[in-house]
């Protein structure tokens, strides 16, 4: 197969599905329970870890978590896939690429959405919150998925919308692809702060198909596909290419 990656690991929230608005509102509800007021920008930092809320004065993370999950669970029926996701997954499956979901969300919540869209057979492996002891950016979920897929690190990439996805991939020694759509940038607009950088950034989910085509990597044109190649800025290069675009 003339492809770059044979194994693709996808984050769930904000990557495959448009759930970031629900989690954002859920975190606001959790803070409201404790009568804590703060800016939206501070709340958005919660997408990288909830330790920040303890610093803001949340006295019980258990209660905070319950408040957040109550809101998110009430909106599960409204969860939709991000634009271009379903068609892209179909194309990748046709190419024989192994697909997995690696998420900090419970597998039951993921399966509920997949069943609604009749997509339970799309993925070769799903690793949810309860399947591991440590969550991303720890490598446990990624390494477990690679083992189940019988994959190779050099042929594996993780696609995610947040810093924890990138860090988890880097920690595991696989390639990293940051999904930074205009909608996601409302919640994650700080890619320049991440060091080392992800290997690739895509703004449209459908770009994954072209990115994964070996024959296009060396001569891919920026204006045509709107990729931002960050390899030259990264301290660790998993993939090297000769840039010829203008």
ZAFISE-570323 format. One record per residue: residue in three letters; x, y, z negated of N, C-alpha, C in turn. Coordinates in steps of 0.02 Angstrom, whole numbers, plus 50000, padded with zeros to 5 digits. Atoms other than C-alpha are relative to their C-alpha. Example, Ala and Ser with C-alpha at 12.3 -4.5 7.8 and 13.67 -1.06 7.14 Angstrom:
<sites>
ala500454994150000506154977549610500455006050000;ser499584994150003506844994749643499615005549963;
</sites>
This chain:
<sites>
unk500424994050000500005000050000500445006250000;unk499614993949995500665017150046499745005149949;unk500254995750054500225024749877500555001149949;unk499504998050050501185033049738499884996449934;unk500195003250063500245026349586499504994450012;unk500465005749994499425009349574499544999549939;unk500395000150061498735012549400499875007149977;unk500194993350020497785028149351499594999749937;unk500344999650064497255032049173499665006849995;unk500384993850002495895045049151499775001649929;unk500344997650059495425055249001499255000550016;unk500724999849989493545056148977499735007149996;unk500304993450010492975072748903500395005550036;unk499684994549965493335087449017500374997950062;unk499655002649940494175076349146499504996650046;unk500515003449959492905063849212499325003349992;unk500674997350013491385071849131500045007149972;unk500034992950020490865089749095499705000549930;unk500244999950069490725088748906500325005449958;unk499664994950041491865102848849499525005149970;unk500484995350031490395114948825499654997149940;unk500345003150057489545102348710500464999549939;unk499545000450056491095099548605500155006949971;unk499874993250023491405118248596499425002449955;unk500584998050040489635121548534499964995849936;unk500015004250059489785106748416500495002449948;unk499514997450048491355113948337499745006549968;unk500294993950028490455130548316499484998249946;unk500505002250049489025121448228500334997549936;unk499645002550059490265112848114500265005649957;unk499754994250038491035129548064499435003849968;unk500584996550028489325137348039499754996749936;unk500215003650060488915123747912500395002449939;unk499584997750055490365130147806500035007749997;unk500044992749999489915148447841500675003250019;unk499364997549977491565151047931499905003550067;unk500044996249938491645164548064500705001150028;unk499364998949968493065165548189499885001250074;unk500074998449929493385169948371499944993650041;unk500055005749954492985158548518500694997450018;unk499335002249982494835158048561500304995549947;unk499755004350054495245150648391499644993350002;unk500385006349996493855137648408500264995750057;unk499765003949942494535132548579500644996249983;unk499395003550020496175127648494499834993249970;unk500225006450027495155113648417500024994450052;unk499955005149948495255104648585500674996549997;unk499345003150007497075100948541500094996649932;unk499955003250065496695094548367499605003949948;unk500454996950048495515097948223500345002249935;unk499654997750061496855101548092499915007449989;unk500084992750005496605119848131499395002049958;unk500614998350036494875119348052500094999449925;unk499835000350072495565113947884500335006449979;unk499664993750014496675129247892499515005849997;unk500504994649999495135139847926499544999749939;unk500405000450060494315133747766499494994549997;unk500465005850003493345117947810500224995549943;unk499825003750061493315108847643499894992550007;unk500125007149990492685092147708500004998650075;unk499975001749929493245085947879499494994750018;unk500525005149988492025071447860499345003350018;unk500634996549986490545083247852500055004050064;unk499894996249938491275094247989499914995550060;unk500045004849945491465079048101499284997850013;unk500705002049994489675073748066499595005350035;unk500364994449969489035090948115500155000450075;unk499794999749930490035090948277499684994350039;unk500255005849965489525073348325499245000050006;unk500734999649996487695076348285499795004250060;unk500174995749943487675090448412500174996650066;unk499795003249938488645080848544499544994150017;unk500435005849988487595065148523499315001950026;unk500664997749976485995075048548500025002050073;unk499944997649931486675080648716500294994750048;unk499725005249957487325063948783499584999050063;unk500445001049942485815062848898500105005550052;unk499884994549953486385079148980500704999850031;unk499315000449975488175073549017500004998350074;unk499935001349928488635074349202500744999450017;unk499315000549976490195069649297500225006650032;unk499734994149968491315083649355499964999350076;unk500074999949927491205088649537500564996050033;unk499535003949962492045076349654500244993649968;unk499745005750037492365063049522499764993450029;unk500285006549978491195049349583500274998150069;unk499755001549933491725050549766500754998249997;unk499285001450006493565050949715500124993049971;unk499925006650030493395035649605499844994450050;unk500175004949949492555026249747500574999150050;unk499445000449952493995030349866500594996449969;unk499445003250034495285025149738499884992549992;unk500175007150006494385008649708500094996550067;unk499945003049933494335005449895500734998850017;unk499285000849987496235007449898500314994749955;unk499745005250043496404994049766500365002449939;unk499664997250058497025005649630499634998149936;unk500305001750064496725000049451499855006349961;unk500234994050035495735012749351499834998449927;unk500145001050071495615014749163499795006749969;unk500184994250040494845026849039500374999449933;unk499644999850064495915031748889499765006249964;unk500344994350030494925042748771499974999549924;unk500104999750073494725048248591499264999849982;unk500725000850010492845046648614499844992649991;unk500205007050010491975030748556499794996950066;unk500165003549938491785017848694499244999750012;unk500725000449993489915016748659499725006250035;unk500234993849968489685035048709500195000150074;unk499785000349931490685032248868499554995350040;unk500415005049965489705016648915499285002450011;unk500684997549993488055025548886499935004350063;unk500014995849940488485038049023500124995850063;unk499855004349942489235024949140499394995950019;unk500605003949985487655014449125499475004350033;unk500504995649970486565029349166500155001350074;unk499804998949931487555031749327500154993550038;unk499875006549970487695013049364500744999450021;unk499285000049985489595014349354500404995749951;unk499655004050051490025001349222500554995650031;unk499505004349968491034991349350500565003950035;unk499494995949967492105005949410500684999349968;unk499374999850036493435004049277500224993149979;unk499715006550018494594989449246500144999549925;unk499834999950072494894994749066499745006649970;unk500214994050037494145006848939500274999449929;unk499734999850068495095011248781499695006149965;unk500334994750037494045021248658500305001149931;unk499744998150066494315028948486500084993949954;unk499995005550047493915012948392500434994050021;unk499585005549975495065002048497500735000749979;unk499314998850021496655009648425500015003149931;unk499924997050067497335015448258500205007350005;unk499764993149992498145031348325499765002850066;unk500274996749940497435043748449500555003950036;unk499544995749963498305053648585500145006449960;unk499455001449954499615061048591500424993949983;unk499665006350011500165044548513499924995750063;unk499995004049938500555031648648499584993649996;unk500325006550009499535017248577499474998450053;unk500545001349952498015019048691500264999150071;unk499715000549933499065021648847500364993450009;unk499635006249995500205006848814499524994050000;unk500495005450002498704995948775499654999350068;unk500325000249934497865000748940500474997150052;unk499515002749952499454997249039500084992549992;unk499945007150013499594980348956499414996150029;unk500605003349975497794975748998499994999950076;unk499994999649927498014981549178500574996050031;unk499385003249977499664971949188500385004750047;unk499704994849959500374988149255500745001149985;unk499304997950009502094996049269500015007649987;unk499984992950017502525012849192500185004350060;unk499774996049943503405018849350499465001050053;unk500554999649951501785016149448499355002449968;unk500584997950039500625023649317500015007549988;unk500074992950016499965041249291499375000949957;unk500594998150039498765048949166499755006750025;unk500324993849978497535062349221499585002549942;unk500384997250055496855073749086499965007550003;unk500134992849998496275091349048500325003749942;unk499754996550059497205094948887500734998249986;unk499305000950018498915095948809500124993149970;unk499895006550032498655079948709500064994450052;unk499945005049946498425070148872500705000250030;unk499344999249970500025077248944500544997349952;unk499515002350050501005074148783499994992549993;unk500055007350007500345056348769500344996650059;unk499695002849941500885052648947500765000649998;unk499284998950005502595060248920500314995549947;unk499755004350054502825050648757500044992750022;unk500035006949977502365034548847500464998850059;unk499545000749945503565037948990499674998850067;unk500345000549936502285039049130499895007050029;unk500124993549968501855052849254499365003249974;unk500574996350028500635066349202499715004850051;unk500384995749954499305075549301499505004049960;unk500454995550037498435090549225499425002050046;unk500604998049963496645093149286499775006749973;unk500144993250023496385111849275499515003450047;unk500514996849958494755116449361499845006949972;unk500184993350023494085134149349499564999549938;unk500455000850058492765127849227500414998049938;unk499595002150057494065119249117500455005549974;unk499554994650021495155134649115499685004649949;unk500344996250052493825142749006500224997649932;unk499835003050064494385130848869500754998449993;unk499295001850000496185126448919500385004650048;unk499674995449955497035141648992500705001849974;unk499364998650030498785139748924500534995050022;unk499545005149976499725127149032500735002349996;unk499324997550002501255138449035500334999249932;unk499735000750067501445135648848500254992949987;unk499815007050011501715116848867500714998750023;unk499325001849983503505110748864500144993049974;unk499904999049928503985100248954499335000250037;unk500604999249960502735103649092499744993350025;unk500245006149966501585090549169500324999550069;unk499705000949935502215083149331499615003450055;unk500424996949949500745089549432499415003549967;unk500634996850020499275101349413499544999950060;unk500504999749947497685099349515499425004349976;unk500564995650016496255111649521499334996950021;unk500595003449975495025100149611500124992549992;unk499905007150015494765082049559500164995950062;unk499915003849938494735076349740500725000350025;unk499304999549979496565081449759500404993949979;unk499655006050023497045065449668500134995250058;unk499935004749945496775055349827500605001950043;unk499444997749959498005065949928500664999849961;unk499405000250041499235067249785500284992949997;unk499785006950007499285048349775500204996750066;unk499795002649935499705046349960500755001450008;unk499274999249996501585043449973500215004250059;unk499784996749938501675050050150499905007549998;unk500124992850003501065067250095500415003449946;unk499664996950057502135069949941500565004650021;unk499424996049981503685076450031499825006350037;unk500144994349957502825088250152499345003449986;unk500654997350016501245093450064500035007649996;unk499994992849996500805111550095499565003149946;unk500344996850056500305122649950499355003250021;unk500604996349980499055133150046499434995350018;unk500515004649978498145117950111499674996449942;unk500275004250054497945107649952500005003549933;unk500004996050060498245120949821500284996349939;unk499655003250055499395110149715500515004949971;unk499454996350031500535118549592500514994949976;unk499505005050017502105108049586500465002849946;unk499624997450057502985109949420500634996149986;unk499435004250013504355097249438500645003949989;unk499374996350006505715110249460500065003749934;unk499984996650065505225117949293500044995049943;unk500045005150053505155101449197500684997449982;unk499375002950023506565094749093500044992650017;unk500025007149984506005076949132499624999150065;unk500325000949935505635072749315499834992750010;unk500205006849986504625056949336499984998850075;unk500075000749928504385060349522500365005950032;unk499654994649965505515070249637499745000550071;unk500234999249932504975077549803500385005950032;unk499694994549963505725088749936499465004750023;unk500544995349985504605103949944500135003550067;unk499924996849935504325110050122499455004950014;unk500554995349988502745120250103500215007149989;unk499864992850009502675139050108499415003449967;
</sites>
